[in-house]
Amino acid sequence: MKKKAAIDVCLFPAAGYGTRFLPATKSMPKEMLPILTKPLIQYGVEEAMNAGMNTMAIVTGRGKRAIEDHFDISYELEHQIKGTSKEKMLADIRHIIDKCIFSYTRQIEMKGLGHAILTGKPLIGYQPFAVILADDLCVSESEGVLSQMVTLYEKYQCSIVAIEEIDPQHTDKYGVIAGVEIEPGIFRVSTMVEKPSPADAPTNLAIIGRYILTPDIFDILQQTKPGKGGEIQITDALMEQAREGNVIAYKFSGKRYDCGSIDGYVQATVELYNEMTKK
């Protein structure tokens, strides 16, 4: 009998406007921006699948219908290319559609990542779940970042955030943690600050777009008041868990591309293309 996955559901907050890519994102979701031949959100779904998850919960907004269409069968297209050499180009997405369950809800107002995660509660229920921010594209030579985090969750049974060292001058773009290193690259979090100035940052260890959250985070988020920028911040809610010693930060193995920025998006495109052409 196949062992039940420790985490079955992955949440994708995908309601943001993607203003850094205007005018391209005026009518196209930023999560659908392609890296080579696949949209960013498909990379995230594949990472979640490789970590043992087959239920994808997606928080969308106005103008995001293309995401739902992507993870659905296109009968006219498939009929047109059936029996041609192009048919195999749909093999990966058909595999995803066949293996995964997709559910959607809308975030009516953009009130921060914490609010987006809380909006996804009806899709998740009361169980631990993963979160992927699709514009953080993570690649690894071995197992994916989320797979690494699931292994940690099985050991520690608490919320986990992925972190990486950043240029200290850029701390005002991230949630930043401090804590005690309990194993190499693994920290028991004592402090979390949302977008601190370089002068106020406790470290240069920044949270990136991979989380595993225990279900009590929903109860905390419902009580969390707006913080930085007037938004409900997931870092503020996680800090409540951290006070009880229930948050682990993990310096993951792999590389992360900030595809929410033009520089990171171009870098990912060039480097993944170079890797593809080597094969």
Helices and strands as residue ranges (DSSP letters): E 9-13, G 19-21, G 24-26, G 30-32, E 34-35, E 38-39, H 40-50, E 55-60, H 65-70, H 75-81, G 85-90, H 91-99, E 101-106, H 113-119, H 121-124, E 129-132, E 136-139, H 145-156, E 159-165, G 168-173, E 175-183, E 186-194, E 205-213, H 216-223, G 228-230, H 234-242, E 247-251, E 255-258, H 262-278
